[in-house]
Amino acid sequence: MVTLELGQALSELSRSIGRQVGVFVDRRGQVESVFVGDANRLQLPDFGRLRAGRGRFRGIRLIHTHLDQVDLTPDDLTDLALLRLDLVASLHQASEGEPIWIQVAFLHPCKPAEVSHRVEPAIALHRLDLDFQQLMGELESEFARAARTVVTASEASPAVLVCVGSTSRDAAAGRIGEMRELARTAGIHILEVVYQRRSRPDPRFAVGRGKLEEVLVRAMQLGAECLLFDPDLTPAQTRAVSNFTDFKVIDRTMLILDIFAQRATSREGKLQVELAQLRYTLPRLVAKNTMMSRLAGGIGGRGPGETKLEINRRRARDRLRLLEKEIDKISRRRVLTRQRRRQRQMPVVAIVGYTNAGKSTLLNTLTSSKVFTEDKLFATLDPTTRRLRFPREREVVLTDTVGFIRELPTDLARAFRATLEELEDADLLLHLVDASEPGWEDRLDAVERILEEMGLGEIDRMTVYNKMDRLPGGSSVLCGGRRESFSISALRPETCRPLLDAMERRLWSRRRAQDSASRVGNAT
């Protein structure tokens, strides 16, 4: 682990200059780096990313001196965890001629899905009898076995959720719950939630630097693969956090875009998702290593030329323009389709609401369709249209739309404009609300705000409270001054009869009023 000669040389040098001295030693016993700190701590150099594999260590051990005592400090244990070192050892010699004491710490799995550190008692260096190579072999075998156990137990990617807010954690429970649901939909397993209350996010790391270090240590201990942030990170924050850690960094918008990418099946949906991803990625497209700054000159192109980064950005902008043209074509086709509907004078009813409120289930129940449904967020991306027949040979077009979410990402709303334009020609909106979800009032208000921002606030709409069968006794929701509302269970067709009667009255009473106004105008 450390020879007596190396220990003596480090201790003598440290005492003579009154500073901590440290070395990095590789698996072959070769000293890779020597660095000097002050009397209290060391500043470790940056030496690249982790070795590949969840069950592997960096292959470097840290040996350094302490001036006052041999005990390892919290900083030592933090470095051990963050850098995934083979081990950390501290040396202390009170004065020349006294024995050199050493204390050693190394990582070990304490549970199948968790990692902790083990600190050995301090011992005189000349009495240290520990087979370093055997220790590392056993530890890496245990870590590899624990990693396989975690993968077998769950195919979801393990992550730590980091939330920042100006309210208490209890007040932010709704947002945290929604992030958990988004993560579940995306195939991410949340191992732990870290919440920091701040008046505003830190401009560099979103959370404070000290808090981020705690998060990284905890993520390593739990065996996480990524850090999930809420709220969204700015491009600068994304770069700073990514440079600070080797974990994958994901924010809320990136998570939603990933869900959309998984759910998109039609060509139209895939184009819209790709457009949103490019708009999100372009300002974050920066150099991550020296490979990104190689020049692309050559014969006929001598001089600075374009950097690899500039080429990537130009290609991304070219692809953006191509996708926007394709989306415009889709939008024009949808306009023609809506014009034909208006010529046939067929009323259009659109189901809107928060994601996972049960919109597709309601469409299936009312039209006897078999549209895909799942108890996950954003199960529907592409609008689905079916005919709904009323008595007296009356028909309407019923449309299921993509679900909304609180603080809908701007890039996503812009990319899906061709889909959301379907709502503009609707004669009636059915605002479906999951009344069984805690905090449904906030979700209802969030959808109302989105509709107002989209310029759809003037369209006639009815509020429909769904999943009443999940409430105690099937109690109804008192809407207290809101527009006409109904309580249903989309899984039970008999509960939808009052809603259908009200839709028929609303649509055809308006049609009669419009026809009367038209006849009066023609007579005049």
ZAMARGU-4260 file (C-alpha; in steps of 0.2 Angstrom, whole numbers, plus 5000, padded with zeros to 4 digits):
<rodrens>
0) 5000/5000/5000 | 5014/5012/5005 | 5032/5008/5008 | 5040/5014/5024 | 5053/5024/5014
5) 5039/5033/5005 | 5030/5037/5021 | 5046/5043/5029 | 5051/5054/5014 | 5033/5062/5014
10) 5033/5065/5033 | 5050/5073/5033 | 5046/5085/5019 | 5029/5089/5026 | 5037/5094/5043
15) 5051/5104/5036 | 5039/5115/5025 | 5024/5115/5037 | 5012/5110/5023 | 5002/5094/5019
20) 5010/5084/5005 | 5002/5071/4994 | 5005/5059/4980 | 4995/5049/4968 | 5001/5031/4966
25) 4995/5019/4953 | 4992/5000/4954 | 5010/4997/4949 | 5016/5007/4964 | 5022/5021/4953
30) 5020/5039/4959 | 5010/5048/4946 | 5008/5066/4954 | 5015/5075/4969 | 5006/5090/4976
35) 5008/5102/4990 | 4994/5110/5000 | 4993/5122/5015 | 4993/5117/5033 | 4975/5111/5033
40) 4971/5104/5016 | 4976/5099/4999 | 4970/5104/4982 | 4969/5089/4971 | 4974/5091/4953
45) 4961/5086/4939 | 4966/5070/4931 | 4952/5065/4919 | 4936/5054/4920 | 4932/5038/4929
50) 4938/5021/4923 | 4924/5012/4913 | 4912/5001/4922 | 4901/5003/4937 | 4911/4991/4947
55) 4928/4999/4944 | 4939/5011/4954 | 4950/5024/4946 | 4966/5014/4949 | 4975/5027/4959
60) 4977/5029/4978 | 4980/5045/4987 | 4993/5045/5001 | 4995/5062/5010 | 5001/5069/5026
65) 4992/5077/5041 | 5002/5089/5052 | 4991/5089/5068 | 4983/5072/5068 | 4982/5056/5058
70) 4963/5055/5057 | 4955/5056/5040 | 4945/5072/5038 | 4927/5074/5029 | 4936/5081/5014
75) 4947/5066/5013 | 4931/5055/5013 | 4923/5066/5000 | 4938/5065/4988 | 4937/5046/4990
80) 4919/5046/4985 | 4919/5059/4972 | 4935/5053/4963 | 4931/5035/4966 | 4949/5032/4972
85) 4956/5015/4976 | 4959/5021/4994 | 4964/5036/5004 | 4978/5035/5017 | 4984/5049/5029
90) 5001/5049/5037 | 5006/5058/5053 | 5022/5059/5063 | 5023/5070/5078 | 5042/5073/5077
95) 5057/5066/5071 | 5061/5049/5079 | 5043/5046/5083 | 5033/5032/5074 | 5023/5037/5058
100) 5005/5033/5060 | 4993/5029/5046 | 4975/5028/5043 | 4966/5020/5028 | 4949/5022/5020
105) 4941/5013/5005 | 4924/5011/4997 | 4914/4996/4999 | 4896/4991/4995 | 4885/4991/5011
110) 4869/4986/5002 | 4865/4979/4985 | 4861/4996/4979 | 4871/5007/4990 | 4890/5011/4993
115) 4898/5018/5009 | 4916/5020/5015 | 4926/5010/5028 | 4939/5018/5039 | 4952/5007/5047
120) 4959/5011/5064 | 4975/5020/5064 | 4991/5010/5065 | 5010/5012/5065 | 5016/5012/5047
125) 5029/4999/5051 | 5015/4987/5057 | 5004/4989/5042 | 5001/4972/5035 | 4988/4973/5021
130) 4989/4965/5004 | 4983/4980/4993 | 4981/4970/4976 | 4971/4957/4985 | 4960/4970/4993
135) 4957/4979/4977 | 4952/4963/4968 | 4940/4958/4981 | 4932/4975/4982 | 4930/4977/4963
140) 4922/4959/4963 | 4910/4964/4976 | 4905/4981/4967 | 4903/4972/4950 | 4892/4959/4959
145) 4881/4972/4967 | 4880/4982/4951 | 4873/4966/4942 | 4861/4963/4956 | 4854/4981/4954
150) 4853/4979/4935 | 4844/4963/4937 | 4832/4970/4950 | 4827/4985/4940 | 4830/4989/4922
155) 4826/5008/4926 | 4841/5019/4926 | 4845/5024/4944 | 4845/5043/4948 | 4845/5056/4962
160) 4832/5070/4960 | 4839/5087/4965 | 4825/5100/4967 | 4827/5119/4971 | 4813/5130/4977
165) 4808/5145/4987 | 4795/5136/4997 | 4796/5122/5010 | 4798/5104/5004 | 4780/5100/5010
170) 4774/5114/4999 | 4784/5108/4984 | 4777/5090/4986 | 4767/5092/4971 | 4781/5096/4960
175) 4792/5082/4967 | 4778/5070/4964 | 4776/5075/4946 | 4795/5074/4943 | 4794/5056/4951
180) 4780/5052/4938 | 4790/5059/4924 | 4805/5049/4929 | 4795/5033/4930 | 4788/5036/4913
185) 4805/5039/4905 | 4812/5023/4913 | 4822/5032/4927 | 4821/5025/4945 | 4823/5039/4958
190) 4834/5033/4972 | 4833/5048/4983 | 4826/5066/4983 | 4837/5081/4988 | 4828/5097/4991
195) 4836/5114/4994 | 4826/5129/4999 | 4833/5145/4991 | 4826/5162/4986 | 4833/5159/4969
200) 4844/5145/4961 | 4862/5147/4961 | 4868/5155/4945 | 4882/5143/4943 | 4876/5126/4950
205) 4858/5128/4953 | 4861/5122/4971 | 4876/5128/4981 | 4893/5121/4978 | 4894/5113/4995
210) 4876/5105/4992 | 4882/5099/4975 | 4896/5090/4983 | 4885/5082/4996 | 4873/5076/4981
215) 4887/5069/4972 | 4894/5059/4987 | 4876/5053/4990 | 4873/5048/4972 | 4889/5038/4972
220) 4884/5029/4988 | 4867/5024/4981 | 4875/5019/4964 | 4866/5032/4954 | 4870/5034/4936
225) 4863/5052/4933 | 4857/5068/4942 | 4839/5074/4938 | 4837/5093/4941 | 4821/5103/4944
230) 4819/5117/4938 | 4827/5118/4921 | 4845/5122/4920 | 4852/5136/4910 | 4865/5131/4897
235) 4879/5139/4908 | 4872/5129/4923 | 4872/5113/4913 | 4890/5115/4907 | 4896/5119/4925
240) 4887/5104/4933 | 4893/5093/4919 | 4911/5099/4921 | 4910/5096/4940 | 4904/5078/4939
245) 4905/5063/4929 | 4887/5059/4931 | 4875/5062/4917 | 4865/5078/4920 | 4847/5079/4915
250) 4834/5093/4918 | 4815/5094/4917 | 4814/5099/4899 | 4827/5086/4894 | 4817/5073/4903
255) 4800/5078/4895 | 4809/5078/4877 | 4816/5060/4881 | 4798/5054/4885 | 4791/5062/4869
260) 4805/5054/4859 | 4801/5037/4867 | 4782/5039/4863 | 4783/5046/4845 | 4777/5033/4833
265) 4771/5043/4818 | 4782/5052/4806 | 4774/5069/4811 | 4777/5065/4829 | 4795/5061/4826
270) 4798/5077/4816 | 4791/5088/4830 | 4801/5079/4844 | 4817/5081/4834 | 4813/5099/4831
275) 4810/5102/4849 | 4826/5093/4854 | 4837/5103/4842 | 4830/5119/4848 | 4834/5114/4866
280) 4852/5107/4862 | 4858/5121/4850 | 4862/5133/4864 | 4870/5119/4874 | 4881/5113/4860
285) 4898/5118/4867 | 4916/5110/4866 | 4918/5096/4879 | 4936/5092/4875 | 4950/5096/4863
290) 4943/5085/4850 | 4929/5098/4847 | 4941/5112/4843 | 4951/5103/4828 | 4952/5113/4813
295) 4944/5108/4796 | 4955/5117/4784 | 4965/5107/4770 | 4969/5110/4752 | 4959/5125/4746
300) 4954/5129/4763 | 4970/5135/4772 | 4968/5146/4787 | 4958/5144/4802 | 4943/5137/4793
305) 4928/5131/4804 | 4930/5122/4820 | 4922/5106/4823 | 4910/5115/4835 | 4905/5127/4822
310) 4902/5114/4809 | 4890/5105/4822 | 4881/5121/4825 | 4879/5125/4807 | 4873/5107/4803
315) 4860/5108/4817 | 4854/5125/4811 | 4852/5118/4793 | 4842/5103/4800 | 4831/5115/4810
320) 4826/5124/4795 | 4823/5108/4785 | 4812/5102/4800 | 4802/5118/4801 | 4798/5117/4782
325) 4792/5099/4785 | 4781/5105/4800 | 4774/5119/4789 | 4769/5107/4776 | 4760/5096/4789
330) 4752/5112/4796 | 4745/5117/4778 | 4738/5099/4776 | 4729/5100/4792 | 4722/5117/4787
335) 4714/5109/4772 | 4707/5095/4782 | 4699/5107/4794 | 4692/5117/4779 | 4683/5101/4773
340) 4676/5098/4790 | 4669/5116/4790 | 4661/5113/4773 | 4652/5098/4779 | 4647/5108/4794
345) 4652/5095/4807 | 4655/5101/4824 | 4672/5098/4832 | 4674/5094/4850 | 4692/5093/4857
350) 4697/5084/4873 | 4710/5094/4882 | 4718/5093/4900 | 4733/5088/4910 | 4744/5074/4905
355) 4737/5057/4911 | 4720/5064/4915 | 4711/5050/4905 | 4708/5059/4889 | 4712/5044/4877
360) 4701/5033/4889 | 4686/5045/4887 | 4688/5045/4868 | 4688/5026/4868 | 4672/5025/4879
365) 4662/5038/4870 | 4667/5032/4852 | 4670/5013/4856 | 4687/5015/4849 | 4703/5006/4854
370) 4716/5020/4855 | 4732/5016/4865 | 4730/5020/4883 | 4743/5018/4898 | 4744/5024/4915
375) 4759/5035/4911 | 4762/5053/4907 | 4761/5058/4888 | 4754/5041/4882 | 4747/5051/4867
380) 4757/5062/4856 | 4748/5062/4840 | 4730/5069/4839 | 4717/5055/4836 | 4700/5059/4828
385) 4685/5049/4829 | 4666/5052/4825 | 4654/5052/4839 | 4636/5049/4834 | 4621/5057/4843
390) 4603/5053/4842 | 4593/5061/4827 | 4607/5057/4815 | 4619/5070/4823 | 4637/5068/4822
395) 4653/5077/4829 | 4671/5075/4827 | 4679/5071/4843 | 4698/5074/4845 | 4710/5068/4858
400) 4725/5079/4860 | 4743/5079/4868 | 4742/5082/4886 | 4748/5098/4894 | 4759/5100/4909
405) 4764/5113/4921 | 4777/5125/4914 | 4776/5117/4897 | 4793/5119/4888 | 4792/5133/4875
410) 4802/5123/4863 | 4790/5109/4864 | 4775/5120/4862 | 4783/5128/4847 | 4787/5111/4839
415) 4769/5104/4842 | 4761/5120/4835 | 4754/5110/4820 | 4746/5098/4832 | 4739/5111/4844
420) 4732/5121/4829 | 4718/5107/4829 | 4711/5116/4845 | 4709/5133/4836 | 4694/5126/4825
425) 4686/5117/4839 | 4668/5122/4843 | 4669/5115/4861 | 4683/5110/4872 | 4681/5097/4886
430) 4693/5101/4899 | 4696/5084/4908 | 4703/5085/4926 | 4709/5070/4936 | 4700/5073/4952
435) 4708/5059/4961 | 4725/5067/4960 | 4731/5078/4975 | 4733/5096/4969 | 4721/5094/4955
440) 4716/5112/4957 | 4733/5118/4952 | 4733/5107/4937 | 4716/5113/4932 | 4723/5131/4933
445) 4739/5127/4924 | 4729/5120/4909 | 4718/5136/4909 | 4733/5147/4909 | 4740/5137/4894
450) 4724/5139/4884 | 4724/5157/4888 | 4742/5159/4882 | 4738/5150/4866 | 4724/5162/4862
455) 4710/5148/4865 | 4702/5157/4880 | 4687/5162/4870 | 4682/5145/4864 | 4667/5137/4873
460) 4672/5123/4885 | 4665/5112/4899 | 4675/5106/4914 | 4674/5087/4916 | 4680/5079/4932
465) 4686/5061/4929 | 4691/5046/4940 | 4677/5049/4952 | 4677/5030/4955 | 4693/5032/4965
470) 4686/5045/4977 | 4678/5039/4993 | 4660/5036/4989 | 4662/5043/4972 | 4658/5060/4979
475) 4656/5074/4966 | 4668/5089/4965 | 4661/5106/4970 | 4667/5118/4957 | 4662/5134/4966
480) 4658/5146/4953 | 4667/5138/4938 | 4658/5135/4921 | 4646/5120/4919 | 4655/5104/4925
485) 4652/5086/4926 | 4658/5071/4936 | 4662/5055/4927 | 4672/5040/4927 | 4679/5037/4909
490) 4679/5018/4912 | 4660/5018/4916 | 4650/5023/4900 | 4634/5026/4911 | 4642/5040/4920
495) 4645/5050/4904 | 4626/5051/4899 | 4623/5068/4907 | 4639/5074/4898 | 4634/5068/4881
500) 4616/5076/4883 | 4624/5093/4888 | 4636/5092/4873 | 4622/5089/4861 | 4612/5104/4869
505) 4627/5115/4868 | 4632/5112/4851 | 4615/5112/4842 | 4608/5126/4852 | 4623/5136/4846
510) 4620/5130/4828 | 4602/5135/4828 | 4607/5152/4835 | 4620/5154/4821 | 4607/5148/4807
515) 4595/5161/4814 | 4607/5175/4814 | 4612/5170/4796 | 4594/5170/4790 | 4591/5187/4798
520) 4607/5194/4790 | 4602/5187/4773 | 4584/5195/4774 | 4592/5212/4779
</rodrens>
